[in-house]
Amino acid sequence: MHDIRAIRDNPAAFAAAMARRGMESVTDQLLALDSSRREKITAAESALSERNAASKAVGAAKAAGNDAEFQRLRDLVAQKKDEIAVLEAEAKQADEALANLLMTLPNILADAVPDGPDESANVEIRRWGIPRAFDFQPKEHFEIKGVEPGMDFETAAKLSGARFVVLSGAIARIHRALAQFMLDIHTETNGLRETWTPVLVLEEMLYGTGQLPKFGDDSYQTREGWWLVPTAEVTLTNIVNGLIVDDNSLPSRYVAHTQCFRSEAGSAGKDTRGMLRQHQFEKVEMVSITRPEDSWAEHDRMTGLAEDILQRLELPYRTVVLCSGDTGFGAQKTHDIEVWLPGQDRYREISSVSNCGAFQARRMNARYRPEGGGKPDYVHTLNGSGLAVGRTLIAVLETGQQADGSVDLPAALHPYLNGKTRLSAEGTLA
């Protein structure tokens, strides 16, 4: 959320920032609402002052026996009371309209974010690994012979409809092993605090991280009013909602493995085959809460942590900086990590790591108290997948597939599979 005082002080800079987001006229709307709100507040304060002065004069007029003046002042007090009520109601209405509009505006992009309309303008910054050269035509994950017994889309469709899957046997075991492996690396090697959080949250939590009000169609709400989390970013970031944390507690680094739920609004016809784009999936999510001056270094650090998981799994990837037209609502800057999928013969997103600056902290009123004292300031918040478990499973299966339908599994997973090293063509661990 943005500070209206900062917008008022430098409207040209804010207008230029919103223009990069494709929102050219919103600054004038904000300033008009802010001006109306302040005018009503000033008028209400003036009317209150006049009412108070008239109230004091009523007694004097009565004591002096000036009935005409006494009546005039009483009428004036009543008139000002009604006038104040109207002005305060109008000021409240303008204030709510301003707050609602501010809630729908995206974060200001970092200067380093390249301009561009969509993903075609994203800028690659590095690659790791060389995509495997196959001596046969590689299949997509759901077509691999050894995978088919443990990946059931028909039963899932009977149970829940499209964009769901039932995993069983060896495939379910590999999926679980991947999540366990990621958590172990992030906690034991990377120093993140493992956290288990609810997947049902209150509405204000989604306002805090920016999914609401603008993107309500992308999430699921229960009849009781709870929302299902689209990612553990919501719960982990909101740990500091409404708090003033001590400077010496920062950075706070969390990791959680959760179920995630997305309606995939607007994705009709995209990735309808396989388990690349599901309504229910699992992620290992990283969140960091930092001092403002530390957030860019933390952004690079978190990107490196996600990349390290892929390197340990021997999965080629590339890292890109998202352009202005592709950067998410709450982010100042985002690194997307895209893993190579042989079956699709292309790189696909497996992690997004974003620095949100103070944007979410303002919405949550999350602050820290500087060590030397002074006024509390807003923390900076960052989030990133470390990694999307289902998409990692896809990459492992497609990268390790063999001509006979078996799959060689990366060495990093062997200890999590009781020493098993491959998925047989019959769908068992061997």
C-alpha positions in Angstrom: 0.0 0.0 0.0 1.2 3.5 -0.8 1.6 6.5 1.5 -0.8 9.3 0.3 1.5 11.9 1.8 4.4 10.8 -0.3 2.1 10.8 -3.4 0.9 14.4 -2.5 4.5 15.6 -2.0 5.7 14.2 -5.4 2.8 13.3 -7.7 4.9 13.4 -10.8 7.2 10.6 -9.6 4.2 8.5 -8.5 2.5 9.1 -11.8 5.6 7.9 -13.7 5.8 4.8 -11.4 2.2 3.9 -12.1 2.6 4.5 -15.8 5.2 1.7 -15.8 2.4 -0.5 -14.5 0.0 0.7 -17.3 -2.0 3.0 -14.9 -1.6 6.5 -16.3 -4.5 8.4 -14.8 -4.8 7.0 -11.3 -2.7 9.7 -9.7 -5.2 12.4 -10.5 -8.0 10.2 -9.0 -6.0 9.8 -5.8 -5.2 13.5 -5.5 -8.9 14.4 -6.1 -10.1 12.0 -3.4 -7.4 13.2 -1.0 -8.3 16.9 -1.7 -12.0 16.2 -1.1 -11.3 14.3 2.1 -9.1 17.0 3.5 -11.5 19.8 2.5 -14.3 17.9 4.4 -12.1 17.4 7.4 -11.1 21.1 7.5 -14.7 22.2 7.0 -15.9 19.9 9.8 -13.2 21.2 12.2 -14.1 24.8 11.3 -17.8 24.1 12.0 -16.9 22.4 15.3 -15.0 25.5 16.3 -18.0 27.7 15.5 -20.3 25.4 17.4 -18.1 25.4 20.5 -17.9 29.2 20.4 -21.6 29.5 20.0 -22.2 27.0 22.9 -20.1 29.1 25.2 -21.9 32.3 24.2 -25.4 30.8 24.8 -25.0 31.0 28.6 -23.8 34.6 28.5 -26.8 35.6 26.3 -29.2 34.0 28.7 -27.6 35.6 31.7 -27.8 39.0 30.0 -31.5 38.4 29.3 -31.0 38.7 25.6 -33.7 36.3 24.4 -33.2 37.0 20.7 -29.4 36.4 20.9 -30.0 33.3 23.1 -32.4 31.8 20.5 -30.1 32.7 17.6 -27.1 31.0 19.3 -29.1 27.9 20.1 -30.3 27.6 16.5 -26.7 28.1 15.4 -25.4 25.3 17.7 -28.1 22.9 16.3 -27.3 23.9 12.7 -23.6 23.4 13.2 -24.2 20.0 14.8 -26.1 18.8 11.7 -23.5 20.4 9.4 -20.7 18.6 11.3 -22.4 15.3 11.0 -22.8 15.7 7.3 -19.2 16.8 6.7 -17.8 14.0 8.9 -19.9 11.4 7.0 -18.7 12.9 3.7 -15.1 12.9 4.9 -15.4 9.3 6.0 -16.8 8.3 2.6 -14.0 10.1 0.8 -11.4 8.4 3.2 -12.8 5.0 2.5 -12.9 5.6 -1.3 -9.2 6.7 -1.1 -8.2 3.7 1.0 -10.0 1.3 -1.3 -8.3 2.8 -4.4 -4.9 2.7 -2.7 -5.5 -1.0 -1.9 -5.9 -1.8 -5.6 -2.7 -0.2 -6.8 0.4 -2.3 -7.4 3.8 -1.8 -5.9 6.3 0.7 -7.4 8.8 -1.1 -9.5 12.5 -1.0 -8.8 14.5 1.1 -11.3 16.4 -2.1 -12.4 13.2 -3.8 -13.6 13.2 -3.7 -17.5 10.2 -2.2 -19.2 8.1 -4.4 -21.4 4.5 -5.5 -21.9 4.7 -9.3 -21.0 7.0 -12.2 -20.5 8.6 -11.8 -23.9 10.5 -8.8 -22.5 11.9 -10.7 -19.4 15.7 -10.6 -19.3 17.8 -13.7 -18.7 20.6 -13.1 -16.2 22.2 -16.6 -16.0 21.9 -20.3 -16.8 23.0 -23.4 -15.0 23.4 -26.9 -16.5 23.2 -28.2 -20.0 19.9 -29.8 -21.0 20.3 -33.5 -21.5 20.7 -34.8 -25.1 18.3 -37.7 -25.6 18.8 -40.5 -28.2 15.0 -40.9 -28.2 12.1 -38.5 -28.2 11.6 -37.5 -24.6 8.0 -37.7 -23.3 6.1 -35.4 -21.0 5.9 -36.6 -17.4 2.4 -38.1 -17.7 3.3 -40.1 -20.8 6.3 -41.9 -19.2 5.6 -45.6 -18.9 6.9 -45.9 -15.3 5.0 -42.8 -14.2 1.5 -43.8 -15.5 0.6 -46.3 -12.7 1.2 -43.6 -10.0 -0.3 -40.5 -11.6 -4.1 -40.8 -12.0 -6.0 -37.9 -13.6 -9.2 -39.9 -14.3 -9.8 -40.8 -10.7 -9.0 -37.2 -9.6 -11.5 -35.9 -12.2 -14.1 -38.2 -10.7 -13.4 -37.0 -7.2 -12.8 -33.3 -7.8 -13.1 -32.3 -11.5 -10.4 -31.0 -13.8 -6.9 -29.8 -12.8 -6.5 -32.3 -10.0 -4.4 -35.5 -9.7 -4.1 -38.6 -7.5 -0.5 -39.7 -6.8 0.1 -43.1 -5.5 2.9 -45.7 -4.9 6.4 -44.7 -6.0 5.3 -41.4 -7.5 3.7 -40.3 -4.2 6.9 -41.4 -2.4 9.1 -39.4 -4.7 6.9 -36.4 -4.3 7.1 -36.6 -0.5 10.9 -37.2 -0.7 11.3 -34.0 -2.7 9.5 -31.9 -0.1 11.5 -33.5 2.7 14.7 -32.9 0.9 13.9 -29.2 0.3 13.0 -28.7 3.9 16.1 -30.3 5.2 18.4 -28.2 3.0 16.6 -25.0 3.9 16.6 -25.6 7.6 19.9 -27.5 8.2 22.1 -25.8 5.6 20.4 -22.4 4.9 19.3 -21.5 8.4 15.6 -21.0 7.7 13.1 -21.6 10.5 10.8 -24.4 9.7 7.2 -23.4 10.3 3.9 -25.2 10.0 0.9 -22.8 9.4 -2.8 -23.1 8.7 -4.1 -23.2 5.1 -7.3 -21.4 6.2 -6.9 -17.7 6.9 -8.9 -14.7 7.7 -9.7 -12.3 5.0 -7.5 -9.5 6.3 -4.5 -11.7 5.9 -5.0 -11.8 2.1 -5.4 -8.0 2.2 -2.1 -7.8 4.0 -0.1 -9.6 1.4 -2.0 -8.1 -1.5 -4.2 -11.0 -2.9 -7.3 -9.0 -1.9 -9.2 -7.0 -3.0 -8.0 -7.2 -6.6 -7.4 -10.9 -7.0 -10.2 -12.5 -5.1 -11.1 -14.6 -8.2 -7.8 -16.4 -8.0 -8.4 -17.8 -4.5 -11.1 -20.0 -2.8 -13.3 -18.8 0.0 -15.2 -21.1 2.3 -18.8 -20.6 3.4 -17.6 -19.7 6.9 -15.5 -16.8 5.4 -12.1 -18.3 5.7 -9.8 -18.2 2.6 -7.6 -21.1 1.4 -4.0 -19.9 1.0 -2.7 -19.6 -2.5 0.8 -20.0 -1.0 2.3 -20.0 2.5 3.6 -16.5 1.7 0.2 -15.3 3.2 0.7 -17.0 6.6 4.4 -16.6 6.9 4.5 -12.9 6.0 1.5 -12.1 8.2 3.3 -13.5 11.3 4.5 -9.8 11.7 1.1 -8.3 11.0 0.4 -5.5 13.4 3.7 -6.0 15.3 6.7 -3.8 16.1 9.6 -6.2 16.2 13.0 -5.7 17.7 15.8 -4.7 15.3 18.0 -7.6 16.7 15.4 -10.1 15.6 16.0 -9.3 11.9 16.3 -10.8 9.5 13.6 -13.4 10.3 13.8 -16.2 7.8 11.0 -18.8 7.5 10.2 -21.8 5.4 7.0 -23.9 5.3 5.7 -26.8 3.3 2.0 -26.5 2.7 -0.8 -27.4 0.4 -1.7 -24.4 -1.8 -5.0 -23.7 -3.6 -5.6 -21.5 -6.7 -8.6 -21.2 -8.9 -6.3 -20.6 -11.9 -8.7 -17.9 -13.1 -7.9 -16.8 -16.6 -5.9 -19.9 -17.4 -8.6 -21.7 -19.4 -6.9 -23.8 -22.1 -3.4 -23.4 -20.6 -1.5 -26.5 -19.5 -4.6 -28.7 -19.3 -2.7 -31.9 -19.6 -0.6 -33.3 -16.8 0.0 -31.7 -13.4 1.8 -28.5 -14.3 -1.1 -26.3 -13.5 -3.3 -27.6 -10.7 -6.0 -26.2 -8.3 -4.3 -28.0 -5.4 -0.6 -28.4 -5.1 2.3 -28.3 -2.7 5.1 -25.8 -2.3 8.0 -25.2 0.0 7.8 -21.5 0.5 10.5 -19.1 1.8 9.7 -15.8 3.5 12.2 -13.2 4.9 11.5 -10.1 7.0 14.3 -7.6 6.9 15.5 -4.1 7.6 15.0 -1.9 4.6 18.7 -1.6 3.9 19.2 -5.3 3.8 16.3 -6.4 1.5 18.2 -6.3 -1.9 21.0 -8.5 -0.6 18.4 -10.8 0.9 16.6 -11.0 -2.5 19.8 -12.2 -4.1 20.4 -14.6 -1.3 16.9 -16.2 -1.5 17.3 -16.5 -5.3 20.5 -18.4 -4.7 18.8 -20.8 -2.2 16.2 -21.7 -4.7 18.8 -22.2 -7.4 20.9 -24.4 -5.1 18.0 -26.9 -4.7 17.9 -27.3 -8.5 21.6 -27.7 -8.7 21.5 -30.4 -6.0 18.8 -32.2 -8.0 20.9 -31.8 -11.2 18.2 -29.9 -13.0 19.2 -27.4 -15.7 17.6 -24.0 -15.3 17.8 -20.3 -16.2 17.1 -17.2 -14.1 15.3 -14.2 -15.5 14.4 -10.7 -14.2 10.7 -10.1 -14.9 9.8 -7.0 -16.9 7.4 -4.3 -15.8 4.4 -6.0 -17.5 5.1 -9.4 -16.0 6.0 -8.4 -12.4 3.4 -9.3 -9.8 1.1 -6.9 -8.0 3.0 -6.8 -4.7 6.6 -7.0 -6.0 9.2 -4.3 -6.6 11.4 -6.8 -8.5 11.1 -10.5 -9.2 13.5 -13.2 -10.3 11.8 -16.1 -12.0 13.7 -19.4 -12.0 12.7 -21.6 -15.0 13.6 -25.3 -15.0 14.2 -27.2 -18.3 11.4 -29.7 -19.1 12.6 -32.1 -21.8 9.1 -33.2 -22.6 8.0 -29.7 -23.5 11.4 -28.7 -24.9 11.3 -25.5 -23.0 12.0 -23.7 -19.7 9.1 -23.4 -17.3 8.8 -21.4 -14.1 9.5 -23.3 -10.9 10.2 -20.5 -8.5 9.5 -16.7 -8.3 11.5 -14.8 -5.7 10.2 -11.3 -5.0 11.3 -8.3 -3.0 8.1 -6.5 -1.9 9.9 -3.7 0.0 7.6 -1.9 2.5 4.5 -2.5 0.3 3.1 -5.4 2.3 4.3 -4.1 5.6 2.3 -0.9 5.1 -0.8 -3.0 4.4 -0.1 -5.1 7.5 1.3 -2.2 9.7 4.4 -4.4 10.3 7.3 -2.4 11.7 10.6 -2.7 13.6 12.2 -0.5 16.3 15.8 0.6 15.3 18.4 -0.7 17.7 19.5 2.8 18.8 16.0 3.9 19.4 14.0 6.3 17.3 10.7 6.1 15.5 9.6 2.6 14.3 9.9 2.0 10.6 8.3 -0.5 8.2 10.1 -3.8 7.6 10.7 -5.1 4.2 9.2 -8.5 3.2 10.4 -11.0 0.6 9.0 -14.3 -0.6 10.0 -17.1 -2.9 9.4 -20.7 -3.8 12.0 -23.1 -2.6 10.5 -24.9 -4.6 7.1 -25.8 -6.1 7.1 -29.5 -5.3 4.9 -30.8 -8.1 6.8 -28.9 -10.8 10.0 -30.2 -9.3 8.6 -33.7 -9.6 7.8 -33.1 -13.2 11.3 -31.9 -13.9 12.9 -34.9 -12.1 10.8 -37.4 -14.0 11.2 -35.8 -17.4 15.0 -35.2 -17.0 15.7 -38.7 -15.8 13.5 -40.7 -18.2 15.0 -43.6 -20.1 14.0 -45.1 -23.4 12.4 -48.2 -21.7 10.0 -46.0 -19.6 12.1 -46.1 -16.4 13.5 -43.0 -14.7 16.9 -42.5 -13.1 16.5 -40.4 -10.0 19.0 -37.7 -8.8 21.5 -38.8 -6.2 20.3 -36.2 -3.7 17.0 -38.1 -3.4 18.5 -41.6 -2.8 18.8 -41.2 1.0 15.1 -40.2 1.1 14.1 -43.3 -0.8 15.9 -45.9 1.3 18.7 -46.1 -1.2 16.5 -46.7 -4.2 17.9 -45.0 -7.3 15.4 -45.4 -10.0 11.7 -45.7 -10.9 11.2 -48.9 -12.9 9.2 -49.1 -16.1 6.6 -50.9 -14.0 6.2 -48.0 -11.7 8.1 -49.3 -8.7 11.2 -48.0 -6.9 14.3 -50.0 -7.6 
